[in-house]
Amino acid sequence: MNSIAERWIGSCRREATDRILITGQRHLRLVVNEYAEHYNRHRPHRSLGQRPPDPLITPEPRPASASTSVCRRDRLGGLIREYKQVA
């Protein structure tokens, strides 16, 4: 379990906290909670076939076509961007 925790902490530091000036404990908690939600619900994981670990998410995304439009959601002030197909 230690290696899993170290991997998550390293990802959080590289992708979020190293790129933001943290102004206090409350701000740090907000950033880490936002990153954890992104990590578990949206971020693709190579070992899971490019799917997020949250089981509530649909397992396979629809294949993209020429008429597929994409919606972008900015998180942490644009530091993290999430993309989703729009029907």
mmCIF file as gemmi writes it, N, C-alpha and C atoms, coordinates in Angstrom:
data_model
loop_
_atom_site.group_PDB
_atom_site.id
_atom_site.type_symbol
_atom_site.label_atom_id
_atom_site.label_alt_id
_atom_site.label_comp_id
_atom_site.label_asym_id
_atom_site.label_entity_id
_atom_site.label_seq_id
_atom_site.pdbx_PDB_ins_code
_atom_site.Cartn_x
_atom_site.Cartn_y
_atom_site.Cartn_z
_atom_site.occupancy
_atom_site.B_iso_or_equiv
_atom_site.pdbx_formal_charge
_atom_site.auth_seq_id
_atom_site.auth_asym_id
_atom_site.pdbx_PDB_model_num
ATOM 1 N N . MET Axp A 1 ? 0.809 -1.189 0 1 0 ? 1 A 1
ATOM 2 C CA . MET Axp A 1 ? 0 0 0 1 0 ? 1 A 1
ATOM 3 C C . MET Axp A 1 ? 0.859 1.263 0 1 0 ? 1 A 1
ATOM 4 N N . ASN Axp A 2 ? 2.059 1.167 0.549 1 0 ? 2 A 1
ATOM 5 C CA . ASN Axp A 2 ? 2.915 2.339 0.598 1 0 ? 2 A 1
ATOM 6 C C . ASN Axp A 2 ? 3.275 2.818 -0.802 1 0 ? 2 A 1
ATOM 7 N N . SER Axp A 3 ? 3.543 1.897 -1.72 1 0 ? 3 A 1
ATOM 8 C CA . SER Axp A 3 ? 3.904 2.304 -3.08 1 0 ? 3 A 1
ATOM 9 C C . SER Axp A 3 ? 2.721 2.963 -3.791 1 0 ? 3 A 1
ATOM 10 N N . ILE Axp A 4 ? 1.516 2.502 -3.53 1 0 ? 4 A 1
ATOM 11 C CA . ILE Axp A 4 ? 0.324 3.107 -4.135 1 0 ? 4 A 1
ATOM 12 C C . ILE Axp A 4 ? 0.128 4.521 -3.606 1 0 ? 4 A 1
ATOM 13 N N . ALA Axp A 5 ? 0.286 4.697 -2.303 1 0 ? 5 A 1
ATOM 14 C CA . ALA Axp A 5 ? 0.147 6.028 -1.699 1 0 ? 5 A 1
ATOM 15 C C . ALA Axp A 5 ? 1.227 6.971 -2.225 1 0 ? 5 A 1
ATOM 16 N N . GLU Axp A 6 ? 2.46 6.487 -2.344 1 0 ? 6 A 1
ATOM 17 C CA . GLU Axp A 6 ? 3.528 7.329 -2.859 1 0 ? 6 A 1
ATOM 18 C C . GLU Axp A 6 ? 3.284 7.715 -4.313 1 0 ? 6 A 1
ATOM 19 N N . ARG Axp A 7 ? 2.736 6.808 -5.107 1 0 ? 7 A 1
ATOM 20 C CA . ARG Axp A 7 ? 2.427 7.109 -6.504 1 0 ? 7 A 1
ATOM 21 C C . ARG Axp A 7 ? 1.36 8.208 -6.591 1 0 ? 7 A 1
ATOM 22 N N . TRP Axp A 8 ? 0.304 8.114 -5.76 1 0 ? 8 A 1
ATOM 23 C CA . TRP Axp A 8 ? -0.764 9.111 -5.784 1 0 ? 8 A 1
ATOM 24 C C . TRP Axp A 8 ? -0.235 10.474 -5.328 1 0 ? 8 A 1
ATOM 25 N N . ILE Axp A 9 ? 0.553 10.475 -4.276 1 0 ? 9 A 1
ATOM 26 C CA . ILE Axp A 9 ? 1.101 11.733 -3.771 1 0 ? 9 A 1
ATOM 27 C C . ILE Axp A 9 ? 2.005 12.369 -4.821 1 0 ? 9 A 1
ATOM 28 N N . GLY Axp A 10 ? 2.828 11.559 -5.49 1 0 ? 10 A 1
ATOM 29 C CA . GLY Axp A 10 ? 3.689 12.088 -6.541 1 0 ? 10 A 1
ATOM 30 C C . GLY Axp A 10 ? 2.886 12.677 -7.692 1 0 ? 10 A 1
ATOM 31 N N . SER Axp A 11 ? 1.816 11.992 -8.098 1 0 ? 11 A 1
ATOM 32 C CA . SER Axp A 11 ? 0.953 12.51 -9.173 1 0 ? 11 A 1
ATOM 33 C C . SER Axp A 11 ? 0.297 13.813 -8.761 1 0 ? 11 A 1
ATOM 34 N N . CYS Axp A 12 ? -0.2 13.864 -7.545 1 0 ? 12 A 1
ATOM 35 C CA . CYS Axp A 12 ? -0.858 15.081 -7.043 1 0 ? 12 A 1
ATOM 36 C C . CYS Axp A 12 ? 0.128 16.244 -7.012 1 0 ? 12 A 1
ATOM 37 N N . ARG Axp A 13 ? 1.333 15.994 -6.553 1 0 ? 13 A 1
ATOM 38 C CA . ARG Axp A 13 ? 2.331 17.065 -6.507 1 0 ? 13 A 1
ATOM 39 C C . ARG Axp A 13 ? 2.698 17.539 -7.898 1 0 ? 13 A 1
ATOM 40 N N . ARG Axp A 14 ? 3.005 16.604 -8.818 1 0 ? 14 A 1
ATOM 41 C CA . ARG Axp A 14 ? 3.43 16.988 -10.168 1 0 ? 14 A 1
ATOM 42 C C . ARG Axp A 14 ? 2.338 17.701 -10.941 1 0 ? 14 A 1
ATOM 43 N N . GLU Axp A 15 ? 1.098 17.228 -10.836 1 0 ? 15 A 1
ATOM 44 C CA . GLU Axp A 15 ? 0.019 17.744 -11.67 1 0 ? 15 A 1
ATOM 45 C C . GLU Axp A 15 ? -0.753 18.903 -11.049 1 0 ? 15 A 1
ATOM 46 N N . ALA Axp A 16 ? -0.659 19.092 -9.739 1 0 ? 16 A 1
ATOM 47 C CA . ALA Axp A 16 ? -1.484 20.126 -9.115 1 0 ? 16 A 1
ATOM 48 C C . ALA Axp A 16 ? -0.693 21.051 -8.193 1 0 ? 16 A 1
ATOM 49 N N . THR Axp A 17 ? -0.21 20.542 -7.077 1 0 ? 17 A 1
ATOM 50 C CA . THR Axp A 17 ? 0.313 21.442 -6.047 1 0 ? 17 A 1
ATOM 51 C C . THR Axp A 17 ? 1.626 22.109 -6.414 1 0 ? 17 A 1
ATOM 52 N N . ASP Axp A 18 ? 2.451 21.502 -7.283 1 0 ? 18 A 1
ATOM 53 C CA . ASP Axp A 18 ? 3.702 22.157 -7.688 1 0 ? 18 A 1
ATOM 54 C C . ASP Axp A 18 ? 3.458 23.313 -8.643 1 0 ? 18 A 1
ATOM 55 N N . ARG Axp A 19 ? 2.28 23.418 -9.213 1 0 ? 19 A 1
ATOM 56 C CA . ARG Axp A 19 ? 1.987 24.449 -10.212 1 0 ? 19 A 1
ATOM 57 C C . ARG Axp A 19 ? 1.105 25.576 -9.683 1 0 ? 19 A 1
ATOM 58 N N . ILE Axp A 20 ? 0.75 25.499 -8.405 1 0 ? 20 A 1
ATOM 59 C CA . ILE Axp A 20 ? -0.124 26.501 -7.791 1 0 ? 20 A 1
ATOM 60 C C . ILE Axp A 20 ? 0.556 27.03 -6.531 1 0 ? 20 A 1
ATOM 61 N N . LEU Axp A 21 ? 0.455 28.321 -6.306 1 0 ? 21 A 1
ATOM 62 C CA . LEU Axp A 21 ? 0.95 28.903 -5.068 1 0 ? 21 A 1
ATOM 63 C C . LEU Axp A 21 ? -0.104 28.659 -3.992 1 0 ? 21 A 1
ATOM 64 N N . ILE Axp A 22 ? 0.195 27.798 -3.055 1 0 ? 22 A 1
ATOM 65 C CA . ILE Axp A 22 ? -0.73 27.452 -1.97 1 0 ? 22 A 1
ATOM 66 C C . ILE Axp A 22 ? -0.62 28.521 -0.893 1 0 ? 22 A 1
ATOM 67 N N . THR Axp A 23 ? -1.761 29.105 -0.52 1 0 ? 23 A 1
ATOM 68 C CA . THR Axp A 23 ? -1.75 30.22 0.423 1 0 ? 23 A 1
ATOM 69 C C . THR Axp A 23 ? -2.095 29.828 1.852 1 0 ? 23 A 1
ATOM 70 N N . GLY Axp A 24 ? -2.499 28.601 2.087 1 0 ? 24 A 1
ATOM 71 C CA . GLY Axp A 24 ? -2.833 28.18 3.441 1 0 ? 24 A 1
ATOM 72 C C . GLY Axp A 24 ? -3.377 26.767 3.447 1 0 ? 24 A 1
ATOM 73 N N . GLN Axp A 25 ? -3.67 26.289 4.646 1 0 ? 25 A 1
ATOM 74 C CA . GLN Axp A 25 ? -4.156 24.92 4.797 1 0 ? 25 A 1
ATOM 75 C C . GLN Axp A 25 ? -5.514 24.722 4.107 1 0 ? 25 A 1
ATOM 76 N N . ARG Axp A 26 ? -6.39 25.679 4.216 1 0 ? 26 A 1
ATOM 77 C CA . ARG Axp A 26 ? -7.711 25.56 3.59 1 0 ? 26 A 1
ATOM 78 C C . ARG Axp A 26 ? -7.587 25.499 2.065 1 0 ? 26 A 1
ATOM 79 N N . HIS Axp A 27 ? -6.708 26.317 1.51 1 0 ? 27 A 1
ATOM 80 C CA . HIS Axp A 27 ? -6.482 26.315 0.068 1 0 ? 27 A 1
ATOM 81 C C . HIS Axp A 27 ? -5.872 24.98 -0.379 1 0 ? 27 A 1
ATOM 82 N N . LEU Axp A 28 ? -4.925 24.45 0.402 1 0 ? 28 A 1
ATOM 83 C CA . LEU Axp A 28 ? -4.321 23.156 0.088 1 0 ? 28 A 1
ATOM 84 C C . LEU Axp A 28 ? -5.369 22.053 0.083 1 0 ? 28 A 1
ATOM 85 N N . ARG Axp A 29 ? -6.249 22.043 1.068 1 0 ? 29 A 1
ATOM 86 C CA . ARG Axp A 29 ? -7.311 21.024 1.108 1 0 ? 29 A 1
ATOM 87 C C . ARG Axp A 29 ? -8.235 21.14 -0.101 1 0 ? 29 A 1
ATOM 88 N N . LEU Axp A 30 ? -8.57 22.349 -0.499 1 0 ? 30 A 1
ATOM 89 C CA . LEU Axp A 30 ? -9.427 22.552 -1.667 1 0 ? 30 A 1
ATOM 90 C C . LEU Axp A 30 ? -8.761 22.015 -2.931 1 0 ? 30 A 1
ATOM 91 N N . VAL Axp A 31 ? -7.478 22.318 -3.114 1 0 ? 31 A 1
ATOM 92 C CA . VAL Axp A 31 ? -6.749 21.868 -4.3 1 0 ? 31 A 1
ATOM 93 C C . VAL Axp A 31 ? -6.634 20.343 -4.308 1 0 ? 31 A 1
ATOM 94 N N . VAL Axp A 32 ? -6.272 19.744 -3.188 1 0 ? 32 A 1
ATOM 95 C CA . VAL Axp A 32 ? -6.113 18.287 -3.131 1 0 ? 32 A 1
ATOM 96 C C . VAL Axp A 32 ? -7.449 17.586 -3.321 1 0 ? 32 A 1
ATOM 97 N N . ASN Axp A 33 ? -8.53 18.1 -2.746 1 0 ? 33 A 1
ATOM 98 C CA . ASN Axp A 33 ? -9.85 17.488 -2.94 1 0 ? 33 A 1
ATOM 99 C C . ASN Axp A 33 ? -10.296 17.581 -4.395 1 0 ? 33 A 1
ATOM 100 N N . GLU Axp A 34 ? -10.05 18.708 -5.031 1 0 ? 34 A 1
ATOM 101 C CA . GLU Axp A 34 ? -10.41 18.878 -6.443 1 0 ? 34 A 1
ATOM 102 C C . GLU Axp A 34 ? -9.598 17.923 -7.316 1 0 ? 34 A 1
ATOM 103 N N . TYR Axp A 35 ? -8.306 17.791 -7.016 1 0 ? 35 A 1
ATOM 104 C CA . TYR Axp A 35 ? -7.472 16.877 -7.785 1 0 ? 35 A 1
ATOM 105 C C . TYR Axp A 35 ? -7.906 15.427 -7.563 1 0 ? 35 A 1
ATOM 106 N N . ALA Axp A 36 ? -8.243 15.059 -6.33 1 0 ? 36 A 1
ATOM 107 C CA . ALA Axp A 36 ? -8.676 13.69 -6.04 1 0 ? 36 A 1
ATOM 108 C C . ALA Axp A 36 ? -9.953 13.35 -6.8 1 0 ? 36 A 1
ATOM 109 N N . GLU Axp A 37 ? -10.874 14.294 -6.889 1 0 ? 37 A 1
ATOM 110 C CA . GLU Axp A 37 ? -12.102 14.048 -7.652 1 0 ? 37 A 1
ATOM 111 C C . GLU Axp A 37 ? -11.775 13.86 -9.133 1 0 ? 37 A 1
ATOM 112 N N . HIS Axp A 38 ? -10.895 14.696 -9.668 1 0 ? 38 A 1
ATOM 113 C CA . HIS Axp A 38 ? -10.475 14.553 -11.064 1 0 ? 38 A 1
ATOM 114 C C . HIS Axp A 38 ? -9.78 13.205 -11.275 1 0 ? 38 A 1
ATOM 115 N N . TYR Axp A 39 ? -8.904 12.835 -10.368 1 0 ? 39 A 1
ATOM 116 C CA . TYR Axp A 39 ? -8.124 11.599 -10.475 1 0 ? 39 A 1
ATOM 117 C C . TYR Axp A 39 ? -9.029 10.365 -10.48 1 0 ? 39 A 1
ATOM 118 N N . ASN Axp A 40 ? -10.043 10.362 -9.647 1 0 ? 40 A 1
ATOM 119 C CA . ASN Axp A 40 ? -10.907 9.185 -9.511 1 0 ? 40 A 1
ATOM 120 C C . ASN Axp A 40 ? -12.067 9.147 -10.5 1 0 ? 40 A 1
ATOM 121 N N . ARG Axp A 41 ? -12.495 10.28 -11.019 1 0 ? 41 A 1
ATOM 122 C CA . ARG Axp A 41 ? -13.684 10.291 -11.878 1 0 ? 41 A 1
ATOM 123 C C . ARG Axp A 41 ? -13.416 10.579 -13.347 1 0 ? 41 A 1
ATOM 124 N N . HIS Axp A 42 ? -12.247 11.15 -13.665 1 0 ? 42 A 1
ATOM 125 C CA . HIS Axp A 42 ? -12.045 11.529 -15.057 1 0 ? 42 A 1
ATOM 126 C C . HIS Axp A 42 ? -10.696 11.106 -15.64 1 0 ? 42 A 1
ATOM 127 N N . ARG Axp A 43 ? -9.642 11.224 -14.886 1 0 ? 43 A 1
ATOM 128 C CA . ARG Axp A 43 ? -8.296 10.996 -15.404 1 0 ? 43 A 1
ATOM 129 C C . ARG Axp A 43 ? -8.133 9.555 -15.881 1 0 ? 43 A 1
ATOM 130 N N . PRO Axp A 44 ? -7.664 9.351 -17.127 1 0 ? 44 A 1
ATOM 131 C CA . PRO Axp A 44 ? -7.481 7.99 -17.623 1 0 ? 44 A 1
ATOM 132 C C . PRO Axp A 44 ? -6.273 7.314 -16.971 1 0 ? 44 A 1
ATOM 133 N N . HIS Axp A 45 ? -6.416 6.029 -16.686 1 0 ? 45 A 1
ATOM 134 C CA . HIS Axp A 45 ? -5.352 5.239 -16.08 1 0 ? 45 A 1
ATOM 135 C C . HIS Axp A 45 ? -4.947 4.146 -17.063 1 0 ? 45 A 1
ATOM 136 N N . ARG Axp A 46 ? -3.674 4.075 -17.366 1 0 ? 46 A 1
ATOM 137 C CA . ARG Axp A 46 ? -3.179 3.115 -18.355 1 0 ? 46 A 1
ATOM 138 C C . ARG Axp A 46 ? -3.496 1.678 -17.956 1 0 ? 46 A 1
ATOM 139 N N . SER Axp A 47 ? -3.358 1.341 -16.679 1 0 ? 47 A 1
ATOM 140 C CA . SER Axp A 47 ? -3.588 -0.032 -16.238 1 0 ? 47 A 1
ATOM 141 C C . SER Axp A 47 ? -5.06 -0.432 -16.301 1 0 ? 47 A 1
ATOM 142 N N . LEU Axp A 48 ? -5.963 0.535 -16.418 1 0 ? 48 A 1
ATOM 143 C CA . LEU Axp A 48 ? -7.404 0.252 -16.485 1 0 ? 48 A 1
ATOM 144 C C . LEU Axp A 48 ? -7.952 0.422 -17.898 1 0 ? 48 A 1
ATOM 145 N N . GLY Axp A 49 ? -7.098 0.376 -18.902 1 0 ? 49 A 1
ATOM 146 C CA . GLY Axp A 49 ? -7.557 0.531 -20.277 1 0 ? 49 A 1
ATOM 147 C C . GLY Axp A 49 ? -8.005 1.947 -20.59 1 0 ? 49 A 1
ATOM 148 N N . GLN Axp A 50 ? -7.297 2.941 -20.069 1 0 ? 50 A 1
ATOM 149 C CA . GLN Axp A 50 ? -7.594 4.366 -20.277 1 0 ? 50 A 1
ATOM 150 C C . GLN Axp A 50 ? -8.959 4.769 -19.716 1 0 ? 50 A 1
ATOM 151 N N . ARG Axp A 51 ? -9.383 4.087 -18.658 1 0 ? 51 A 1
ATOM 152 C CA . ARG Axp A 51 ? -10.628 4.437 -17.977 1 0 ? 51 A 1
ATOM 153 C C . ARG Axp A 51 ? -10.317 4.921 -16.569 1 0 ? 51 A 1
ATOM 154 N N . PRO Axp A 52 ? -11.171 5.749 -15.989 1 0 ? 52 A 1
ATOM 155 C CA . PRO Axp A 52 ? -10.965 6.184 -14.604 1 0 ? 52 A 1
ATOM 156 C C . PRO Axp A 52 ? -11.332 5.063 -13.636 1 0 ? 52 A 1
ATOM 157 N N . PRO Axp A 53 ? -10.809 5.102 -12.401 1 0 ? 53 A 1
ATOM 158 C CA . PRO Axp A 53 ? -11.086 4.027 -11.453 1 0 ? 53 A 1
ATOM 159 C C . PRO Axp A 53 ? -12.484 4.035 -10.85 1 0 ? 53 A 1
ATOM 160 N N . ASP Axp A 54 ? -13.207 5.123 -10.937 1 0 ? 54 A 1
ATOM 161 C CA . ASP Axp A 54 ? -14.537 5.197 -10.34 1 0 ? 54 A 1
ATOM 162 C C . ASP Axp A 54 ? -15.495 4.262 -11.086 1 0 ? 54 A 1
ATOM 163 N N . PRO Axp A 55 ? -16.106 3.302 -10.402 1 0 ? 55 A 1
ATOM 164 C CA . PRO Axp A 55 ? -16.993 2.348 -11.081 1 0 ? 55 A 1
ATOM 165 C C . PRO Axp A 55 ? -18.315 2.95 -11.546 1 0 ? 55 A 1
ATOM 166 N N . LEU Axp A 56 ? -18.632 4.161 -11.123 1 0 ? 56 A 1
ATOM 167 C CA . LEU Axp A 56 ? -19.895 4.772 -11.524 1 0 ? 56 A 1
ATOM 168 C C . LEU Axp A 56 ? -19.847 5.327 -12.94 1 0 ? 56 A 1
ATOM 169 N N . ILE Axp A 57 ? -18.654 5.479 -13.485 1 0 ? 57 A 1
ATOM 170 C CA . ILE Axp A 57 ? -18.477 6.009 -14.833 1 0 ? 57 A 1
ATOM 171 C C . ILE Axp A 57 ? -18.727 4.875 -15.825 1 0 ? 57 A 1
ATOM 172 N N . THR Axp A 58 ? -19.315 5.212 -16.977 1 0 ? 58 A 1
ATOM 173 C CA . THR Axp A 58 ? -19.555 4.202 -18.006 1 0 ? 58 A 1
ATOM 174 C C . THR Axp A 58 ? -18.234 3.579 -18.437 1 0 ? 58 A 1
ATOM 175 N N . PRO Axp A 59 ? -18.192 2.27 -18.645 1 0 ? 59 A 1
ATOM 176 C CA . PRO Axp A 59 ? -16.926 1.596 -18.891 1 0 ? 59 A 1
ATOM 177 C C . PRO Axp A 59 ? -16.249 1.937 -20.213 1 0 ? 59 A 1
ATOM 178 N N . GLU Axp A 60 ? -16.974 2.1 -21.282 1 0 ? 60 A 1
ATOM 179 C CA . GLU Axp A 60 ? -16.378 2.354 -22.587 1 0 ? 60 A 1
ATOM 180 C C . GLU Axp A 60 ? -16.921 3.647 -23.187 1 0 ? 60 A 1
ATOM 181 N N . PRO Axp A 61 ? -16.055 4.572 -23.577 1 0 ? 61 A 1
ATOM 182 C CA . PRO Axp A 61 ? -16.544 5.772 -24.26 1 0 ? 61 A 1
ATOM 183 C C . PRO Axp A 61 ? -16.99 5.434 -25.673 1 0 ? 61 A 1
ATOM 184 N N . ARG Axp A 62 ? -17.919 6.237 -26.186 1 0 ? 62 A 1
ATOM 185 C CA . ARG Axp A 62 ? -18.385 6.034 -27.564 1 0 ? 62 A 1
ATOM 186 C C . ARG Axp A 62 ? -17.279 6.414 -28.533 1 0 ? 62 A 1
ATOM 187 N N . PRO Axp A 63 ? -17.198 5.72 -29.668 1 0 ? 63 A 1
ATOM 188 C CA . PRO Axp A 63 ? -16.2 6.123 -30.661 1 0 ? 63 A 1
ATOM 189 C C . PRO Axp A 63 ? -16.544 7.486 -31.258 1 0 ? 63 A 1
ATOM 190 N N . ALA Axp A 64 ? -15.536 8.287 -31.497 1 0 ? 64 A 1
ATOM 191 C CA . ALA Axp A 64 ? -15.739 9.62 -32.048 1 0 ? 64 A 1
ATOM 192 C C . ALA Axp A 64 ? -15.988 9.541 -33.547 1 0 ? 64 A 1
ATOM 193 N N . SER Axp A 65 ? -16.833 10.421 -34.031 1 0 ? 65 A 1
ATOM 194 C CA . SER Axp A 65 ? -17.099 10.52 -35.466 1 0 ? 65 A 1
ATOM 195 C C . SER Axp A 65 ? -16.784 11.949 -35.917 1 0 ? 65 A 1
ATOM 196 N N . ALA Axp A 66 ? -16.979 12.215 -37.18 1 0 ? 66 A 1
ATOM 197 C CA . ALA Axp A 66 ? -16.683 13.551 -37.718 1 0 ? 66 A 1
ATOM 198 C C . ALA Axp A 66 ? -17.616 14.611 -37.146 1 0 ? 66 A 1
ATOM 199 N N . SER Axp A 67 ? -18.826 14.227 -36.759 1 0 ? 67 A 1
ATOM 200 C CA . SER Axp A 67 ? -19.793 15.202 -36.257 1 0 ? 67 A 1
ATOM 201 C C . SER Axp A 67 ? -19.811 15.281 -34.724 1 0 ? 67 A 1
ATOM 202 N N . THR Axp A 68 ? -18.881 14.618 -34.052 1 0 ? 68 A 1
ATOM 203 C CA . THR Axp A 68 ? -18.838 14.634 -32.596 1 0 ? 68 A 1
ATOM 204 C C . THR Axp A 68 ? -18.328 15.975 -32.103 1 0 ? 68 A 1
ATOM 205 N N . SER Axp A 69 ? -19.057 16.584 -31.183 1 0 ? 69 A 1
ATOM 206 C CA . SER Axp A 69 ? -18.575 17.819 -30.57 1 0 ? 69 A 1
ATOM 207 C C . SER Axp A 69 ? -18.057 17.506 -29.172 1 0 ? 69 A 1
ATOM 208 N N . VAL Axp A 70 ? -17.113 18.314 -28.736 1 0 ? 70 A 1
ATOM 209 C CA . VAL Axp A 70 ? -16.432 18.071 -27.474 1 0 ? 70 A 1
ATOM 210 C C . VAL Axp A 70 ? -16.653 19.262 -26.554 1 0 ? 70 A 1
ATOM 211 N N . CYS Axp A 71 ? -16.926 18.968 -25.289 1 0 ? 71 A 1
ATOM 212 C CA . CYS Axp A 71 ? -17.121 19.996 -24.269 1 0 ? 71 A 1
ATOM 213 C C . CYS Axp A 71 ? -15.916 19.951 -23.326 1 0 ? 71 A 1
ATOM 214 N N . ARG Axp A 72 ? -15.333 21.114 -23.027 1 0 ? 72 A 1
ATOM 215 C CA . ARG Axp A 72 ? -14.186 21.191 -22.134 1 0 ? 72 A 1
ATOM 216 C C . ARG Axp A 72 ? -14.604 21.79 -20.803 1 0 ? 72 A 1
ATOM 217 N N . ARG Axp A 73 ? -14.121 21.195 -19.712 1 0 ? 73 A 1
ATOM 218 C CA . ARG Axp A 73 ? -14.375 21.705 -18.369 1 0 ? 73 A 1
ATOM 219 C C . ARG Axp A 73 ? -13.029 21.997 -17.721 1 0 ? 73 A 1
ATOM 220 N N . ASP Axp A 74 ? -12.842 23.227 -17.281 1 0 ? 74 A 1
ATOM 221 C CA . ASP Axp A 74 ? -11.611 23.616 -16.599 1 0 ? 74 A 1
ATOM 222 C C . ASP Axp A 74 ? -11.758 23.376 -15.107 1 0 ? 74 A 1
ATOM 223 N N . ARG Axp A 75 ? -10.707 22.808 -14.506 1 0 ? 75 A 1
ATOM 224 C CA . ARG Axp A 75 ? -10.66 22.602 -13.065 1 0 ? 75 A 1
ATOM 225 C C . ARG Axp A 75 ? -9.401 23.264 -12.535 1 0 ? 75 A 1
ATOM 226 N N . LEU Axp A 76 ? -9.452 23.714 -11.324 1 0 ? 76 A 1
ATOM 227 C CA . LEU Axp A 76 ? -8.343 24.409 -10.675 1 0 ? 76 A 1
ATOM 228 C C . LEU Axp A 76 ? -7.877 25.601 -11.501 1 0 ? 76 A 1
ATOM 229 N N . GLY Axp A 77 ? -8.835 26.371 -11.975 1 0 ? 77 A 1
ATOM 230 C CA . GLY Axp A 77 ? -8.523 27.589 -12.712 1 0 ? 77 A 1
ATOM 231 C C . GLY Axp A 77 ? -7.901 27.345 -14.074 1 0 ? 77 A 1
ATOM 232 N N . GLY Axp A 78 ? -8.161 26.198 -14.677 1 0 ? 78 A 1
ATOM 233 C CA . GLY Axp A 78 ? -7.626 25.884 -15.995 1 0 ? 78 A 1
ATOM 234 C C . GLY Axp A 78 ? -6.359 25.055 -15.949 1 0 ? 78 A 1
ATOM 235 N N . LEU Axp A 79 ? -5.855 24.744 -14.77 1 0 ? 79 A 1
ATOM 236 C CA . LEU Axp A 79 ? -4.667 23.912 -14.653 1 0 ? 79 A 1
ATOM 237 C C . LEU Axp A 79 ? -4.945 22.496 -15.149 1 0 ? 79 A 1
ATOM 238 N N . ILE Axp A 80 ? -6.12 22 -14.847 1 0 ? 80 A 1
ATOM 239 C CA . ILE Axp A 80 ? -6.55 20.681 -15.298 1 0 ? 80 A 1
ATOM 240 C C . ILE Axp A 80 ? -7.743 20.884 -16.214 1 0 ? 80 A 1
ATOM 241 N N . ARG Axp A 81 ? -7.722 20.221 -17.35 1 0 ? 81 A 1
ATOM 242 C CA . ARG Axp A 81 ? -8.842 20.311 -18.299 1 0 ? 81 A 1
ATOM 243 C C . ARG Axp A 81 ? -9.421 18.939 -18.533 1 0 ? 81 A 1
ATOM 244 N N . GLU Axp A 82 ? -10.734 18.85 -18.466 1 0 ? 82 A 1
ATOM 245 C CA . GLU Axp A 82 ? -11.43 17.599 -18.723 1 0 ? 82 A 1
ATOM 246 C C . GLU Axp A 82 ? -12.253 17.766 -19.992 1 0 ? 82 A 1
ATOM 247 N N . TYR Axp A 83 ? -12.231 16.748 -20.828 1 0 ? 83 A 1
ATOM 248 C CA . TYR Axp A 83 ? -12.962 16.783 -22.092 1 0 ? 83 A 1
ATOM 249 C C . TYR Axp A 83 ? -13.995 15.682 -22.093 1 0 ? 83 A 1
ATOM 250 N N . LYS Axp A 84 ? -15.168 15.987 -22.674 1 0 ? 84 A 1
ATOM 251 C CA . LYS Axp A 84 ? -16.272 15.026 -22.734 1 0 ? 84 A 1
ATOM 252 C C . LYS Axp A 84 ? -16.994 15.181 -24.056 1 0 ? 84 A 1
ATOM 253 N N . GLN Axp A 85 ? -17.411 14.058 -24.632 1 0 ? 85 A 1
ATOM 254 C CA . GLN Axp A 85 ? -18.197 14.114 -25.859 1 0 ? 85 A 1
ATOM 255 C C . GLN Axp A 85 ? -19.607 14.578 -25.541 1 0 ? 85 A 1
ATOM 256 N N . VAL Axp A 86 ? -20.151 15.415 -26.412 1 0 ? 86 A 1
ATOM 257 C CA . VAL Axp A 86 ? -21.513 15.913 -26.249 1 0 ? 86 A 1
ATOM 258 C C . VAL Axp A 86 ? -22.371 15.275 -27.319 1 0 ? 86 A 1
ATOM 259 N N . ALA Axp A 87 ? -23.509 14.753 -26.894 1 0 ? 87 A 1
ATOM 260 C CA . ALA Axp A 87 ? -24.402 14.072 -27.851 1 0 ? 87 A 1
ATOM 261 C C . ALA Axp A 87 ? -25.073 15.053 -28.768 1 0 ? 87 A 1
